[in-house]
Amino acid sequence: MVPTRQLLRQIAPDVCVAPQLTPEAMADLAALGFKSVVNNRPDFEEGPDQPTSAQVQAAAQAAGLAYAYLPVQPAYQSPEEIARMAELLAALPRPMVAFCRSGNRSGKLYQAAVTR
């Protein structure tokens, strides 16, 4: 298993993106100093073995992290989804991590939200 720290890619001074994170990774994120997590991956995107948002949320909250679920599709993020990400960026404590399957969609969503 890859250590959580190695999964993170910094895209702003206080924002990182990551591929799919497990419920177990939430305690690692808190230990690394993160304050919030945004899950951009729809539940069951890759089948029943993928952790659900509810599982990740419970672990995040148990670790003292703020949590938001904003599932978006890989190829298209709507203006409403981009606006919601901008709201989350403004409201959630930092540093934060956003994740999806590979981290790319979260990175694109972040860029769209900060440049809108």
Steps between C-alpha positions, in 0.01 A plus 500: 500500500630845404536743794237773492764775479629355171153513345468876546573750223514864606315736263488811720677602822221348710324261259601152387333246276523124524374179344234297682556523872385233743325554829826395667684788328291760684696462825823531299375826344414641842845400629655681202316818603214504252172651617251398228430251223289535185392178330442558127445136412149359449422197714547165324674658200727195482269249662409381849859481632545879490450664842174694515473864586325406826794277602757768419290769668468300824876443512575864413274630773643251750844638415380857557489597131229703331352301209309588185363276226491656155494214248578605143550315174853472357437669166261779596437716803190716479496871583303408813762246610778752437312763703449251783872419503573873522264519800676206667841657437378817670329327792707197600805527724840463342719323421267273305513196277264432209494152351352297216616189311838641395506856639474655154128577510539663842784710364296610197205583724721706729646695207154565357373617839783745563496647149125539453 
